[in-house]
């Protein structure tokens, strides 16, 4: 499912999928199939690999410990953005027949965020149809809308999911 299988990416996606963004280390060790369900991850998780991945994520500022005693981990804001990016870059095996179209009209006074959106769309492998209309076949509507909301531009951006494009 992923272009490259990565335990760190799996951990980010697991944390992003949880309701409150928190997971206990023991739960990851003892119930890995529960957390990895639907991710395409078929490797057994071992404690040392998981510990190393968590250490790297923490060093990079993507996760942090909520409670050092029970080893509860959570996504940081930087980790949430990375998780969204990971979801957007997942290599889908089969196209579901729907296009995801992003249309935006961000005011000139918000030029920096408009340029940021264009740069992100390009890095997420969207294709430009026009300067402010971008498209992809990837099933990414939900994480894309979350990203748009998180950077405060939802009033100027529309995300359309359709199977009817001429």
C-alpha positions in Angstrom: 0.0 0.0 0.0 2.8 2.4 0.7 5.6 3.3 -1.7 8.0 2.4 1.0 6.9 0.6 4.2 8.0 2.5 7.2 7.2 1.8 10.8 7.5 5.6 11.6 4.9 6.4 9.0 2.6 3.7 10.4 2.9 5.1 13.9 2.0 8.6 12.6 -1.0 7.2 10.7 -2.1 5.2 13.8 -1.9 8.3 16.0 -3.7 10.4 13.4 -6.5 7.9 13.2 -7.1 7.8 16.9 -9.9 9.9 18.3 -7.8 12.0 20.6 -4.3 11.4 19.0 -3.0 9.5 22.0 -1.8 5.8 22.1 -0.1 3.9 24.9 3.2 2.2 23.9 2.0 -1.1 25.5 -1.1 -1.1 23.3 1.0 -0.8 20.2 3.1 -3.7 21.3 0.2 -6.0 22.4 -2.5 -5.0 19.8 -0.6 -4.1 16.7 -3.1 -5.6 14.3 -5.9 -3.6 15.9 -4.0 -0.3 15.3 -2.5 -1.3 11.9 -5.8 -2.6 10.5 -6.4 -1.3 7.0 -2.9 0.1 6.6 -1.4 -2.7 4.5 1.1 -3.3 7.3 1.8 -7.1 7.5 5.0 -7.2 9.5 5.1 -8.3 13.1 6.0 -5.4 15.4 8.9 -6.0 17.7 9.6 -3.9 20.8 13.0 -2.7 19.8 12.0 -1.6 16.3 9.0 0.2 17.7 11.1 1.9 20.4 13.6 3.1 17.8 10.9 4.4 15.5 9.3 6.3 18.5 12.7 7.7 19.5 13.3 9.0 16.0 9.8 10.5 15.8 10.3 12.2 19.1 13.7 13.6 18.1 12.2 15.0 14.9 9.4 16.7 17.0 6.6 14.7 15.4 5.4 13.0 18.6 5.8 13.7 22.3 5.1 11.8 25.5 2.0 12.8 27.4 2.9 10.7 30.4 6.4 9.3 30.9 5.4 6.7 33.4 2.8 4.9 31.3 4.5 5.9 28.0 1.5 7.5 26.4 2.5 9.2 23.1 0.7 11.9 21.1 1.1 13.7 17.8 2.5 17.2 17.9 1.3 19.9 15.4 4.3 19.1 13.2 3.4 15.4 13.5 -0.2 16.0 12.4 1.0 17.8 9.3 3.4 14.9 8.5 0.6 12.4 9.1 -1.6 14.2 6.6 1.3 14.3 4.1 1.8 10.6 4.6 -1.9 9.9 4.0 -1.8 12.0 0.8 1.2 10.2 -0.5 0.0 6.7 0.0 0.3 4.8 -3.2 -3.2 3.5 -4.0 -3.2 0.3 -6.0 -6.4 1.0 -7.8 -8.2 4.2 -8.8 -11.7 4.4 -7.4 -12.9 6.4 -10.5 -13.2 9.7 -8.6 -11.3 12.9 -9.1 -10.4 15.2 -6.2 -10.5 18.8 -7.4 -9.2 21.8 -5.4 -10.4 25.2 -6.4 -9.2 28.3 -4.6 -9.4 32.1 -4.7 -7.2 33.2 -1.8 -7.0 37.0 -1.5 -3.7 38.8 -2.3 -3.2 39.8 1.3 -2.9 36.1 2.0 -0.4 35.5 -0.8 2.1 33.5 1.4 -0.5 30.9 2.4 -1.8 30.8 -1.2 1.8 30.0 -2.4 2.1 27.5 0.4 -1.0 25.7 -0.7 0.2 25.5 -4.3 3.6 24.2 -3.2 1.9 21.5 -1.0 -0.5 20.5 -3.8 2.5 20.1 -6.1 4.5 18.1 -3.6 1.4 15.9 -3.0 1.4 15.0 -6.7 -1.6 17.1 -7.7 -1.7 18.3 -11.3 -2.6 21.9 -12.2 -5.6 22.4 -14.5 -5.3 26.1 -14.1 -3.4 28.4 -11.7 -6.0 27.9 -8.9 -7.5 24.6 -10.0 -5.6 21.4 -9.1 -6.6 17.7 -9.4 -5.6 14.3 -8.3 -6.9 10.7 -8.5 -5.8 9.9 -5.0 -8.4 9.3 -2.3 -7.4 12.2 -0.1 -10.5 14.4 0.4 -10.6 14.1 4.2 -7.0 14.8 5.0 -6.9 17.5 2.5 -9.9 19.3 4.1 -8.3 18.9 7.5 -5.1 20.5 6.2 -7.0 23.4 4.6 -8.9 23.9 7.8 -5.7 23.7 9.9 -4.0 26.5 8.0 -7.1 28.7 8.1 -8.1 29.0 4.4 -11.3 27.0 4.3 -13.3 30.1 3.3 -11.4 30.5 0.1 -10.8 26.8 -0.9 -13.3 24.2 -2.2 -12.5 20.5 -2.4 -14.7 18.6 -4.8 -14.9 14.8 -5.2 -16.6 13.7 -8.4 -16.7 10.9 -10.9 -18.2 13.1 -13.6 -15.5 15.1 -15.3 -15.4 15.9 -19.1 
